[in-house]
């Protein structure tokens, strides 16, 4: 999950900030970070429920691997979406 998160956060912030005027870049950054925190909270709840479901079935910590695998897949999908929508010129400052 850590690798997927590392691949996801940078491109998502770049996409959010690059697609708004410079005067609104702080707002875009704040919105993306708020959305990331909400997603993290929901992710912990869902993955915790998957883990608890497996523990309740008596399979022990095998549910932890399932939860981590699901979370990692979700992060990699998010990174792929971010890379697909990032603009080629997003790292270049516009001429003023």
VOFI-354736 format. One line per field, with one value per residue (C-alpha): x, y, z; chain; residue number from 1. Coordinates in steps of 0.5 Angstrom, whole numbers, plus 500, padded with zeros to 3 digits. Layout:
<nodes>
x = [X, ...] $
y = [Y, ...] $
z = [Z, ...] $
ch = [A, ...] $
i = [NUM, ...] $
</nodes>
This chain:
<nodes>
x = [500, 506, 508, 501, 500, 507, 506, 499, 500, 505, 501, 494, 497, 500, 494, 490, 494, 496, 489, 487, 490, 495, 491, 487, 493, 492, 485, 486, 491, 487, 481, 485, 488, 481, 479, 485, 484, 476, 478, 484, 478, 473, 479, 481, 474, 473, 479, 478, 471, 474, 480, 474, 470, 476, 477, 470, 470, 476, 481, 486, 490, 489, 484, 490, 493, 487, 485, 493, 492, 485, 488, 494, 490, 486, 492, 495, 489, 489, 496, 494, 488, 493, 498, 493, 490, 497, 498, 505, 507, 504, 511, 513, 511, 507, 511, 509] $
y = [500, 505, 504, 506, 512, 514, 514, 517, 523, 527, 526, 528, 534, 536, 535, 539, 545, 545, 545, 552, 559, 561, 565, 559, 554, 554, 552, 547, 544, 544, 541, 535, 534, 534, 529, 525, 525, 523, 518, 515, 515, 511, 507, 505, 503, 499, 495, 495, 491, 487, 485, 484, 480, 475, 475, 473, 467, 464, 465, 469, 474, 472, 478, 483, 480, 481, 488, 490, 487, 491, 497, 497, 496, 502, 506, 503, 505, 512, 513, 510, 515, 521, 519, 519, 526, 530, 535, 534, 542, 542, 542, 549, 555, 560, 566, 572] $
z = [500, 501, 494, 491, 496, 494, 487, 488, 492, 488, 481, 484, 487, 481, 477, 482, 482, 475, 472, 476, 475, 480, 484, 486, 487, 494, 494, 489, 494, 500, 496, 494, 501, 504, 499, 501, 508, 507, 502, 508, 513, 509, 506, 513, 515, 509, 510, 517, 516, 511, 516, 521, 517, 516, 523, 525, 520, 524, 519, 523, 520, 513, 513, 514, 507, 503, 506, 504, 497, 496, 499, 495, 488, 490, 491, 484, 480, 483, 481, 474, 473, 476, 471, 465, 467, 468, 463, 459, 461, 468, 471, 466, 469, 464, 461, 464] $
ch = [A, A, A, A, A, A, A, A, A, A, A, A, A, A, A, A, A, A, A, A, A, A, A, A, A, A, A, A, A, A, A, A, A, A, A, A, A, A, A, A, A, A, A, A, A, A, A, A, A, A, A, A, A, A, A, A, A, A, A, A, A, A, A, A, A, A, A, A, A, A, A, A, A, A, A, A, A, A, A, A, A, A, A, A, A, A, A, A, A, A, A, A, A, A, A, A] $
i = [1, 2, 3, 4, 5, 6, 7, 8, 9, 10, 11, 12, 13, 14, 15, 16, 17, 18, 19, 20, 21, 22, 23, 24, 25, 26, 27, 28, 29, 30, 31, 32, 33, 34, 35, 36, 37, 38, 39, 40, 41, 42, 43, 44, 45, 46, 47, 48, 49, 50, 51, 52, 53, 54, 55, 56, 57, 58, 59, 60, 61, 62, 63, 64, 65, 66, 67, 68, 69, 70, 71, 72, 73, 74, 75, 76, 77, 78, 79, 80, 81, 82, 83, 84, 85, 86, 87, 88, 89, 90, 91, 92, 93, 94, 95, 96] $
</nodes>
